[in-house]
Amino acid sequence: MYQISFSRNALKSLKKFPVADQIRIKKVFQKIKENPFSLDVKKLGSPHKTSHRIRTGSYRIFLDIDATSKVILVADIIRRTTPTYH
């Protein structure tokens, strides 16, 4: 089982979302603890700061997955409302 840690940006973003969306996102975290590659995890290209992305509804969760130490860093959670993320 993997350990999940959160960046300050990810925690701030999560607190801003509606409670129903927070619950749905937290369920995703429970699933990726067991196997981070079981969901629709997409590996991102080199210009991105993080290595992987998960889509859940209109939200994008950006992750760094370290398989050797079994740690997942949630770098940011963004609501997809515009054509670009940053």
C-alpha positions in Angstrom: 0.0 0.0 0.0 1.2 3.5 -0.9 1.5 6.4 1.5 -0.1 9.7 0.3 1.3 13.1 1.1 -0.2 16.5 0.1 1.5 19.7 -0.9 0.3 23.0 0.6 -1.3 23.9 -2.7 -3.3 20.7 -2.9 -4.7 21.1 0.6 -5.7 24.7 -0.1 -7.4 23.8 -3.3 -9.2 20.8 -1.8 -10.7 23.0 1.0 -12.1 25.5 -1.6 -14.2 22.8 -3.4 -17.8 22.0 -2.5 -18.2 19.2 0.2 -19.7 16.7 -2.3 -16.7 17.1 -4.6 -14.3 16.8 -1.7 -15.8 13.5 -0.8 -15.5 12.2 -4.3 -11.9 13.3 -4.6 -11.1 11.7 -1.2 -12.5 8.4 -2.5 -10.1 8.6 -5.4 -7.2 8.9 -2.8 -8.4 5.8 -1.1 -8.3 3.9 -4.4 -4.9 5.1 -5.4 -3.4 4.1 -2.0 -3.9 0.5 -2.9 -2.8 0.7 -6.6 -2.0 4.2 -8.0 -2.1 2.8 -11.6 -5.6 1.2 -11.3 -7.5 4.3 -12.3 -7.2 6.4 -15.4 -3.7 7.7 -14.5 -2.0 9.4 -17.3 1.7 9.9 -17.4 2.6 13.4 -18.4 5.3 14.6 -20.7 8.6 16.3 -19.7 7.5 20.0 -19.5 5.2 19.3 -16.6 6.2 19.7 -13.0 4.4 16.5 -12.0 4.7 13.0 -13.4 1.0 11.8 -13.5 -2.5 13.1 -13.7 -5.9 11.6 -12.7 -9.2 12.9 -14.0 -12.2 12.8 -11.7 -15.3 14.6 -13.0 -14.2 18.2 -13.8 -11.2 18.0 -11.5 -7.6 17.1 -12.3 -5.3 15.7 -9.6 -1.6 16.1 -10.3 0.7 13.5 -8.7 4.3 12.5 -8.3 4.5 8.7 -7.8 7.6 7.2 -6.4 7.2 3.4 -6.8 10.4 2.5 -5.0 9.5 4.2 -1.7 5.8 3.7 -2.3 5.0 7.4 -1.8 2.4 9.5 -3.7 2.7 13.3 -3.6 -0.5 15.1 -4.5 1.0 18.2 -6.0 -2.2 20.1 -6.9 -5.9 19.6 -7.6 -7.4 21.9 -10.2 -11.0 22.3 -11.4 -11.0 22.2 -15.2 -12.9 25.3 -16.3 -10.5 26.6 -18.9 -8.8 25.0 -21.9 -5.4 25.1 -20.1 -4.3 24.2 -16.6 -1.7 26.9 -15.9 
